[in-house]
């Protein structure tokens, strides 16, 4: 490696941000596992993943953006999980219940103009529907509830990290 290539290495803020995001992901993953263990629901592996993914999605440089992302994440997850749980209760066909759930999730989110929540709402329908296929109804509502709780936990951790980044930036600006 030649010394002239050293000028292309990332500055310290990029390294700090990458380190912070890595910490946020791991904390979120283990928090998701912990919530699952405390509530004694099934499928703790998915709990950790959903919580970590929520943290990744919400992570941003600006608290304003992170707050908007967490709002969209929570709305989409709540609507998708709720509609899927209710519709699976009344239908016995996986594809019919998924189709109806996605359709009404899209309608509801579009009517209220929560466009940022649309994708995660549909993803939640698919995750809750497919991961609970041929399981008892109590498992279905538990999966829906867990996806929402994990979104809250992962999003909150990420929002805290975003606020920390903002505080560090302000201190650095004040020093200069």
mmCIF file of the C-alpha atoms, coordinates in Angstrom:
data_MODEL
# 
_entry.id   MODEL 
# 
loop_
_atom_site.group_PDB 
_atom_site.id 
_atom_site.type_symbol 
_atom_site.label_atom_id 
_atom_site.label_alt_id 
_atom_site.label_comp_id 
_atom_site.label_asym_id 
_atom_site.label_entity_id 
_atom_site.label_seq_id 
_atom_site.pdbx_PDB_ins_code 
_atom_site.Cartn_x 
_atom_site.Cartn_y 
_atom_site.Cartn_z 
_atom_site.occupancy 
_atom_site.B_iso_or_equiv 
_atom_site.pdbx_formal_charge 
_atom_site.auth_seq_id 
_atom_site.auth_comp_id 
_atom_site.auth_asym_id 
_atom_site.auth_atom_id 
_atom_site.pdbx_PDB_model_num 
ATOM 1   C CA . UNK A 1 1   ? 0.000   0.000   0.000  1.00 0.00 ? 1   UNK A CA 1 
ATOM 2   C CA . UNK A 1 2   ? 1.469   3.318   -1.022 1.00 0.00 ? 2   UNK A CA 1 
ATOM 3   C CA . UNK A 1 3   ? 1.353   6.420   1.224  1.00 0.00 ? 3   UNK A CA 1 
ATOM 4   C CA . UNK A 1 4   ? -0.480  8.434   -1.446 1.00 0.00 ? 4   UNK A CA 1 
ATOM 5   C CA . UNK A 1 5   ? -3.530  6.151   -0.988 1.00 0.00 ? 5   UNK A CA 1 
ATOM 6   C CA . UNK A 1 6   ? -3.764  7.061   2.704  1.00 0.00 ? 6   UNK A CA 1 
ATOM 7   C CA . UNK A 1 7   ? -5.560  10.312  1.860  1.00 0.00 ? 7   UNK A CA 1 
ATOM 8   C CA . UNK A 1 8   ? -8.585  8.258   0.755  1.00 0.00 ? 8   UNK A CA 1 
ATOM 9   C CA . UNK A 1 9   ? -9.133  6.621   4.140  1.00 0.00 ? 9   UNK A CA 1 
ATOM 10  C CA . UNK A 1 10  ? -12.235 7.716   6.032  1.00 0.00 ? 10  UNK A CA 1 
ATOM 11  C CA . UNK A 1 11  ? -12.058 10.531  8.538  1.00 0.00 ? 11  UNK A CA 1 
ATOM 12  C CA . UNK A 1 12  ? -12.679 9.904   12.213 1.00 0.00 ? 12  UNK A CA 1 
ATOM 13  C CA . UNK A 1 13  ? -16.384 10.768  12.133 1.00 0.00 ? 13  UNK A CA 1 
ATOM 14  C CA . UNK A 1 14  ? -17.073 7.973   9.636  1.00 0.00 ? 14  UNK A CA 1 
ATOM 15  C CA . UNK A 1 15  ? -15.223 5.456   11.792 1.00 0.00 ? 15  UNK A CA 1 
ATOM 16  C CA . UNK A 1 16  ? -17.100 6.618   14.910 1.00 0.00 ? 16  UNK A CA 1 
ATOM 17  C CA . UNK A 1 17  ? -20.440 6.421   13.091 1.00 0.00 ? 17  UNK A CA 1 
ATOM 18  C CA . UNK A 1 18  ? -19.639 2.906   11.812 1.00 0.00 ? 18  UNK A CA 1 
ATOM 19  C CA . UNK A 1 19  ? -18.618 1.799   15.296 1.00 0.00 ? 19  UNK A CA 1 
ATOM 20  C CA . UNK A 1 20  ? -21.735 3.302   16.844 1.00 0.00 ? 20  UNK A CA 1 
ATOM 21  C CA . UNK A 1 21  ? -24.002 1.631   14.279 1.00 0.00 ? 21  UNK A CA 1 
ATOM 22  C CA . UNK A 1 22  ? -22.312 -1.713  14.946 1.00 0.00 ? 22  UNK A CA 1 
ATOM 23  C CA . UNK A 1 23  ? -22.888 -1.287  18.685 1.00 0.00 ? 23  UNK A CA 1 
ATOM 24  C CA . UNK A 1 24  ? -26.522 -0.255  18.068 1.00 0.00 ? 24  UNK A CA 1 
ATOM 25  C CA . UNK A 1 25  ? -27.110 -3.363  15.945 1.00 0.00 ? 25  UNK A CA 1 
ATOM 26  C CA . UNK A 1 26  ? -25.675 -5.726  18.554 1.00 0.00 ? 26  UNK A CA 1 
ATOM 27  C CA . UNK A 1 27  ? -27.482 -4.062  21.471 1.00 0.00 ? 27  UNK A CA 1 
ATOM 28  C CA . UNK A 1 28  ? -30.745 -4.167  19.513 1.00 0.00 ? 28  UNK A CA 1 
ATOM 29  C CA . UNK A 1 29  ? -30.283 -7.810  18.568 1.00 0.00 ? 29  UNK A CA 1 
ATOM 30  C CA . UNK A 1 30  ? -29.697 -8.908  22.151 1.00 0.00 ? 30  UNK A CA 1 
ATOM 31  C CA . UNK A 1 31  ? -32.493 -6.654  23.434 1.00 0.00 ? 31  UNK A CA 1 
ATOM 32  C CA . UNK A 1 32  ? -34.875 -8.386  21.006 1.00 0.00 ? 32  UNK A CA 1 
ATOM 33  C CA . UNK A 1 33  ? -33.728 -11.766 22.289 1.00 0.00 ? 33  UNK A CA 1 
ATOM 34  C CA . UNK A 1 34  ? -34.142 -10.562 25.870 1.00 0.00 ? 34  UNK A CA 1 
ATOM 35  C CA . UNK A 1 35  ? -37.672 -9.277  25.322 1.00 0.00 ? 35  UNK A CA 1 
ATOM 36  C CA . UNK A 1 36  ? -38.579 -12.598 23.764 1.00 0.00 ? 36  UNK A CA 1 
ATOM 37  C CA . UNK A 1 37  ? -37.085 -14.581 26.661 1.00 0.00 ? 37  UNK A CA 1 
ATOM 38  C CA . UNK A 1 38  ? -38.853 -12.415 29.259 1.00 0.00 ? 38  UNK A CA 1 
ATOM 39  C CA . UNK A 1 39  ? -42.241 -12.754 27.558 1.00 0.00 ? 39  UNK A CA 1 
ATOM 40  C CA . UNK A 1 40  ? -41.537 -16.435 26.758 1.00 0.00 ? 40  UNK A CA 1 
ATOM 41  C CA . UNK A 1 41  ? -42.739 -16.209 23.196 1.00 0.00 ? 41  UNK A CA 1 
ATOM 42  C CA . UNK A 1 42  ? -41.464 -18.518 20.506 1.00 0.00 ? 42  UNK A CA 1 
ATOM 43  C CA . UNK A 1 43  ? -38.888 -17.836 17.795 1.00 0.00 ? 43  UNK A CA 1 
ATOM 44  C CA . UNK A 1 44  ? -36.322 -15.727 19.630 1.00 0.00 ? 44  UNK A CA 1 
ATOM 45  C CA . UNK A 1 45  ? -34.001 -15.826 16.603 1.00 0.00 ? 45  UNK A CA 1 
ATOM 46  C CA . UNK A 1 46  ? -36.446 -13.745 14.557 1.00 0.00 ? 46  UNK A CA 1 
ATOM 47  C CA . UNK A 1 47  ? -36.945 -11.397 17.519 1.00 0.00 ? 47  UNK A CA 1 
ATOM 48  C CA . UNK A 1 48  ? -33.299 -10.430 17.608 1.00 0.00 ? 48  UNK A CA 1 
ATOM 49  C CA . UNK A 1 49  ? -33.161 -9.966  13.853 1.00 0.00 ? 49  UNK A CA 1 
ATOM 50  C CA . UNK A 1 50  ? -36.321 -7.831  13.657 1.00 0.00 ? 50  UNK A CA 1 
ATOM 51  C CA . UNK A 1 51  ? -35.086 -5.607  16.474 1.00 0.00 ? 51  UNK A CA 1 
ATOM 52  C CA . UNK A 1 52  ? -31.668 -5.162  14.828 1.00 0.00 ? 52  UNK A CA 1 
ATOM 53  C CA . UNK A 1 53  ? -33.216 -4.434  11.423 1.00 0.00 ? 53  UNK A CA 1 
ATOM 54  C CA . UNK A 1 54  ? -35.461 -1.828  13.051 1.00 0.00 ? 54  UNK A CA 1 
ATOM 55  C CA . UNK A 1 55  ? -32.391 -0.165  14.525 1.00 0.00 ? 55  UNK A CA 1 
ATOM 56  C CA . UNK A 1 56  ? -30.633 -0.142  11.140 1.00 0.00 ? 56  UNK A CA 1 
ATOM 57  C CA . UNK A 1 57  ? -33.654 1.348   9.365  1.00 0.00 ? 57  UNK A CA 1 
ATOM 58  C CA . UNK A 1 58  ? -34.089 4.141   11.929 1.00 0.00 ? 58  UNK A CA 1 
ATOM 59  C CA . UNK A 1 59  ? -30.377 5.013   12.285 1.00 0.00 ? 59  UNK A CA 1 
ATOM 60  C CA . UNK A 1 60  ? -29.647 8.433   10.767 1.00 0.00 ? 60  UNK A CA 1 
ATOM 61  C CA . UNK A 1 61  ? -27.337 11.406  11.241 1.00 0.00 ? 61  UNK A CA 1 
ATOM 62  C CA . UNK A 1 62  ? -30.188 13.770  12.096 1.00 0.00 ? 62  UNK A CA 1 
ATOM 63  C CA . UNK A 1 63  ? -32.644 13.249  14.973 1.00 0.00 ? 63  UNK A CA 1 
ATOM 64  C CA . UNK A 1 64  ? -35.425 14.792  12.856 1.00 0.00 ? 64  UNK A CA 1 
ATOM 65  C CA . UNK A 1 65  ? -34.968 12.121  10.178 1.00 0.00 ? 65  UNK A CA 1 
ATOM 66  C CA . UNK A 1 66  ? -34.659 9.348   12.769 1.00 0.00 ? 66  UNK A CA 1 
ATOM 67  C CA . UNK A 1 67  ? -37.917 10.452  14.431 1.00 0.00 ? 67  UNK A CA 1 
ATOM 68  C CA . UNK A 1 68  ? -39.698 10.354  11.077 1.00 0.00 ? 68  UNK A CA 1 
ATOM 69  C CA . UNK A 1 69  ? -38.237 6.927   10.295 1.00 0.00 ? 69  UNK A CA 1 
ATOM 70  C CA . UNK A 1 70  ? -39.258 5.493   13.671 1.00 0.00 ? 70  UNK A CA 1 
ATOM 71  C CA . UNK A 1 71  ? -42.794 6.869   13.254 1.00 0.00 ? 71  UNK A CA 1 
ATOM 72  C CA . UNK A 1 72  ? -43.083 5.211   9.839  1.00 0.00 ? 72  UNK A CA 1 
ATOM 73  C CA . UNK A 1 73  ? -41.586 1.988   11.161 1.00 0.00 ? 73  UNK A CA 1 
ATOM 74  C CA . UNK A 1 74  ? -43.982 1.792   14.106 1.00 0.00 ? 74  UNK A CA 1 
ATOM 75  C CA . UNK A 1 75  ? -47.072 2.721   12.081 1.00 0.00 ? 75  UNK A CA 1 
ATOM 76  C CA . UNK A 1 76  ? -46.274 0.208   9.350  1.00 0.00 ? 76  UNK A CA 1 
ATOM 77  C CA . UNK A 1 77  ? -45.442 -2.570  11.782 1.00 0.00 ? 77  UNK A CA 1 
ATOM 78  C CA . UNK A 1 78  ? -48.546 -1.915  13.880 1.00 0.00 ? 78  UNK A CA 1 
ATOM 79  C CA . UNK A 1 79  ? -50.955 -1.771  10.920 1.00 0.00 ? 79  UNK A CA 1 
ATOM 80  C CA . UNK A 1 80  ? -49.386 -4.786  9.169  1.00 0.00 ? 80  UNK A CA 1 
ATOM 81  C CA . UNK A 1 81  ? -49.285 -6.934  12.309 1.00 0.00 ? 81  UNK A CA 1 
ATOM 82  C CA . UNK A 1 82  ? -52.790 -5.971  13.430 1.00 0.00 ? 82  UNK A CA 1 
ATOM 83  C CA . UNK A 1 83  ? -54.463 -6.570  10.076 1.00 0.00 ? 83  UNK A CA 1 
ATOM 84  C CA . UNK A 1 84  ? -52.602 -9.833  9.512  1.00 0.00 ? 84  UNK A CA 1 
ATOM 85  C CA . UNK A 1 85  ? -53.532 -11.119 12.958 1.00 0.00 ? 85  UNK A CA 1 
ATOM 86  C CA . UNK A 1 86  ? -57.210 -10.233 12.528 1.00 0.00 ? 86  UNK A CA 1 
ATOM 87  C CA . UNK A 1 87  ? -57.487 -11.578 8.980  1.00 0.00 ? 87  UNK A CA 1 
ATOM 88  C CA . UNK A 1 88  ? -55.664 -14.842 9.759  1.00 0.00 ? 88  UNK A CA 1 
ATOM 89  C CA . UNK A 1 89  ? -58.151 -15.361 12.593 1.00 0.00 ? 89  UNK A CA 1 
ATOM 90  C CA . UNK A 1 90  ? -61.055 -15.294 10.112 1.00 0.00 ? 90  UNK A CA 1 
ATOM 91  C CA . UNK A 1 91  ? -59.480 -17.211 7.206  1.00 0.00 ? 91  UNK A CA 1 
ATOM 92  C CA . UNK A 1 92  ? -57.883 -20.619 6.891  1.00 0.00 ? 92  UNK A CA 1 
ATOM 93  C CA . UNK A 1 93  ? -56.012 -20.076 3.640  1.00 0.00 ? 93  UNK A CA 1 
ATOM 94  C CA . UNK A 1 94  ? -52.470 -18.676 3.852  1.00 0.00 ? 94  UNK A CA 1 
ATOM 95  C CA . UNK A 1 95  ? -52.389 -16.965 0.468  1.00 0.00 ? 95  UNK A CA 1 
ATOM 96  C CA . UNK A 1 96  ? -55.896 -15.574 0.805  1.00 0.00 ? 96  UNK A CA 1 
ATOM 97  C CA . UNK A 1 97  ? -55.126 -14.115 4.229  1.00 0.00 ? 97  UNK A CA 1 
ATOM 98  C CA . UNK A 1 98  ? -51.805 -12.661 3.026  1.00 0.00 ? 98  UNK A CA 1 
ATOM 99  C CA . UNK A 1 99  ? -53.447 -11.153 -0.049 1.00 0.00 ? 99  UNK A CA 1 
ATOM 100 C CA . UNK A 1 100 ? -56.301 -9.603  1.917  1.00 0.00 ? 100 UNK A CA 1 
ATOM 101 C CA . UNK A 1 101 ? -53.896 -8.353  4.599  1.00 0.00 ? 101 UNK A CA 1 
ATOM 102 C CA . UNK A 1 102 ? -51.526 -6.722  2.102  1.00 0.00 ? 102 UNK A CA 1 
ATOM 103 C CA . UNK A 1 103 ? -54.469 -5.183  0.214  1.00 0.00 ? 103 UNK A CA 1 
ATOM 104 C CA . UNK A 1 104 ? -56.053 -3.635  3.313  1.00 0.00 ? 104 UNK A CA 1 
ATOM 105 C CA . UNK A 1 105 ? -52.685 -2.571  4.712  1.00 0.00 ? 105 UNK A CA 1 
ATOM 106 C CA . UNK A 1 106 ? -52.033 -0.658  1.483  1.00 0.00 ? 106 UNK A CA 1 
ATOM 107 C CA . UNK A 1 107 ? -55.531 0.863   1.517  1.00 0.00 ? 107 UNK A CA 1 
ATOM 108 C CA . UNK A 1 108 ? -55.399 1.946   5.167  1.00 0.00 ? 108 UNK A CA 1 
ATOM 109 C CA . UNK A 1 109 ? -51.907 3.417   4.985  1.00 0.00 ? 109 UNK A CA 1 
ATOM 110 C CA . UNK A 1 110 ? -52.700 5.209   1.708  1.00 0.00 ? 110 UNK A CA 1 
ATOM 111 C CA . UNK A 1 111 ? -55.997 6.665   2.978  1.00 0.00 ? 111 UNK A CA 1 
ATOM 112 C CA . UNK A 1 112 ? -54.229 8.225   5.955  1.00 0.00 ? 112 UNK A CA 1 
ATOM 113 C CA . UNK A 1 113 ? -51.261 9.250   3.754  1.00 0.00 ? 113 UNK A CA 1 
ATOM 114 C CA . UNK A 1 114 ? -48.696 7.421   5.860  1.00 0.00 ? 114 UNK A CA 1 
ATOM 115 C CA . UNK A 1 115 ? -46.680 6.633   2.727  1.00 0.00 ? 115 UNK A CA 1 
ATOM 116 C CA . UNK A 1 116 ? -43.436 6.060   4.634  1.00 0.00 ? 116 UNK A CA 1 
ATOM 117 C CA . UNK A 1 117 ? -45.114 3.194   6.483  1.00 0.00 ? 117 UNK A CA 1 
ATOM 118 C CA . UNK A 1 118 ? -46.312 1.370   3.361  1.00 0.00 ? 118 UNK A CA 1 
ATOM 119 C CA . UNK A 1 119 ? -43.299 -0.844  2.676  1.00 0.00 ? 119 UNK A CA 1 
ATOM 120 C CA . UNK A 1 120 ? -42.755 -1.922  6.265  1.00 0.00 ? 120 UNK A CA 1 
ATOM 121 C CA . UNK A 1 121 ? -46.492 -2.551  6.660  1.00 0.00 ? 121 UNK A CA 1 
ATOM 122 C CA . UNK A 1 122 ? -46.448 -4.970  3.732  1.00 0.00 ? 122 UNK A CA 1 
ATOM 123 C CA . UNK A 1 123 ? -43.211 -6.594  4.914  1.00 0.00 ? 123 UNK A CA 1 
ATOM 124 C CA . UNK A 1 124 ? -44.756 -7.100  8.356  1.00 0.00 ? 124 UNK A CA 1 
ATOM 125 C CA . UNK A 1 125 ? -47.790 -8.785  6.791  1.00 0.00 ? 125 UNK A CA 1 
ATOM 126 C CA . UNK A 1 126 ? -45.530 -11.236 4.962  1.00 0.00 ? 126 UNK A CA 1 
ATOM 127 C CA . UNK A 1 127 ? -43.273 -11.916 7.975  1.00 0.00 ? 127 UNK A CA 1 
ATOM 128 C CA . UNK A 1 128 ? -46.129 -12.422 10.449 1.00 0.00 ? 128 UNK A CA 1 
ATOM 129 C CA . UNK A 1 129 ? -48.209 -14.410 7.959  1.00 0.00 ? 129 UNK A CA 1 
ATOM 130 C CA . UNK A 1 130 ? -45.499 -16.748 6.697  1.00 0.00 ? 130 UNK A CA 1 
ATOM 131 C CA . UNK A 1 131 ? -43.763 -17.284 10.034 1.00 0.00 ? 131 UNK A CA 1 
ATOM 132 C CA . UNK A 1 132 ? -47.031 -18.331 11.679 1.00 0.00 ? 132 UNK A CA 1 
ATOM 133 C CA . UNK A 1 133 ? -48.401 -20.514 8.880  1.00 0.00 ? 133 UNK A CA 1 
ATOM 134 C CA . UNK A 1 134 ? -50.349 -23.484 10.282 1.00 0.00 ? 134 UNK A CA 1 
ATOM 135 C CA . UNK A 1 135 ? -49.764 -22.380 13.871 1.00 0.00 ? 135 UNK A CA 1 
ATOM 136 C CA . UNK A 1 136 ? -52.372 -21.751 16.556 1.00 0.00 ? 136 UNK A CA 1 
ATOM 137 C CA . UNK A 1 137 ? -53.934 -18.293 16.721 1.00 0.00 ? 137 UNK A CA 1 
ATOM 138 C CA . UNK A 1 138 ? -52.205 -17.446 20.014 1.00 0.00 ? 138 UNK A CA 1 
ATOM 139 C CA . UNK A 1 139 ? -48.864 -17.797 18.198 1.00 0.00 ? 139 UNK A CA 1 
ATOM 140 C CA . UNK A 1 140 ? -50.074 -15.447 15.436 1.00 0.00 ? 140 UNK A CA 1 
ATOM 141 C CA . UNK A 1 141 ? -50.964 -12.600 17.790 1.00 0.00 ? 141 UNK A CA 1 
ATOM 142 C CA . UNK A 1 142 ? -47.743 -13.171 19.760 1.00 0.00 ? 142 UNK A CA 1 
ATOM 143 C CA . UNK A 1 143 ? -45.713 -12.819 16.558 1.00 0.00 ? 143 UNK A CA 1 
ATOM 144 C CA . UNK A 1 144 ? -47.565 -9.621  15.665 1.00 0.00 ? 144 UNK A CA 1 
ATOM 145 C CA . UNK A 1 145 ? -47.054 -8.181  19.142 1.00 0.00 ? 145 UNK A CA 1 
ATOM 146 C CA . UNK A 1 146 ? -43.372 -9.129  19.179 1.00 0.00 ? 146 UNK A CA 1 
ATOM 147 C CA . UNK A 1 147 ? -42.680 -7.495  15.814 1.00 0.00 ? 147 UNK A CA 1 
ATOM 148 C CA . UNK A 1 148 ? -44.177 -4.256  17.160 1.00 0.00 ? 148 UNK A CA 1 
ATOM 149 C CA . UNK A 1 149 ? -42.286 -4.402  20.484 1.00 0.00 ? 149 UNK A CA 1 
ATOM 150 C CA . UNK A 1 150 ? -39.038 -5.144  18.655 1.00 0.00 ? 150 UNK A CA 1 
ATOM 151 C CA . UNK A 1 151 ? -39.611 -2.193  16.336 1.00 0.00 ? 151 UNK A CA 1 
ATOM 152 C CA . UNK A 1 152 ? -40.103 0.050   19.369 1.00 0.00 ? 152 UNK A CA 1 
ATOM 153 C CA . UNK A 1 153 ? -36.951 -1.277  21.057 1.00 0.00 ? 153 UNK A CA 1 
ATOM 154 C CA . UNK A 1 154 ? -34.690 -1.192  17.997 1.00 0.00 ? 154 UNK A CA 1 
ATOM 155 C CA . UNK A 1 155 ? -35.985 2.207   16.929 1.00 0.00 ? 155 UNK A CA 1 
ATOM 156 C CA . UNK A 1 156 ? -35.527 3.678   20.409 1.00 0.00 ? 156 UNK A CA 1 
ATOM 157 C CA . UNK A 1 157 ? -31.933 2.470   20.658 1.00 0.00 ? 157 UNK A CA 1 
ATOM 158 C CA . UNK A 1 158 ? -31.192 3.879   17.224 1.00 0.00 ? 158 UNK A CA 1 
ATOM 159 C CA . UNK A 1 159 ? -32.840 7.210   18.068 1.00 0.00 ? 159 UNK A CA 1 
ATOM 160 C CA . UNK A 1 160 ? -30.719 7.482   21.224 1.00 0.00 ? 160 UNK A CA 1 
ATOM 161 C CA . UNK A 1 161 ? -27.590 6.797   19.153 1.00 0.00 ? 161 UNK A CA 1 
ATOM 162 C CA . UNK A 1 162 ? -28.651 9.457   16.642 1.00 0.00 ? 162 UNK A CA 1 
ATOM 163 C CA . UNK A 1 163 ? -29.091 11.996  19.437 1.00 0.00 ? 163 UNK A CA 1 
ATOM 164 C CA . UNK A 1 164 ? -25.626 11.099  20.767 1.00 0.00 ? 164 UNK A CA 1 
ATOM 165 C CA . UNK A 1 165 ? -24.145 11.696  17.302 1.00 0.00 ? 165 UNK A CA 1 
ATOM 166 C CA . UNK A 1 166 ? -25.885 15.084  17.152 1.00 0.00 ? 166 UNK A CA 1 
ATOM 167 C CA . UNK A 1 167 ? -24.536 16.048  20.596 1.00 0.00 ? 167 UNK A CA 1 
ATOM 168 C CA . UNK A 1 168 ? -21.004 15.079  19.560 1.00 0.00 ? 168 UNK A CA 1 
ATOM 169 C CA . UNK A 1 169 ? -21.338 17.137  16.376 1.00 0.00 ? 169 UNK A CA 1 
ATOM 170 C CA . UNK A 1 170 ? -22.510 20.188  18.348 1.00 0.00 ? 170 UNK A CA 1 
ATOM 171 C CA . UNK A 1 171 ? -19.605 19.876  20.794 1.00 0.00 ? 171 UNK A CA 1 
ATOM 172 C CA . UNK A 1 172 ? -17.148 19.651  17.902 1.00 0.00 ? 172 UNK A CA 1 
ATOM 173 C CA . UNK A 1 173 ? -18.670 22.740  16.267 1.00 0.00 ? 173 UNK A CA 1 
ATOM 174 C CA . UNK A 1 174 ? -18.466 24.671  19.559 1.00 0.00 ? 174 UNK A CA 1 
ATOM 175 C CA . UNK A 1 175 ? -14.780 23.767  19.916 1.00 0.00 ? 175 UNK A CA 1 
ATOM 176 C CA . UNK A 1 176 ? -13.931 25.224  16.504 1.00 0.00 ? 176 UNK A CA 1 
# 
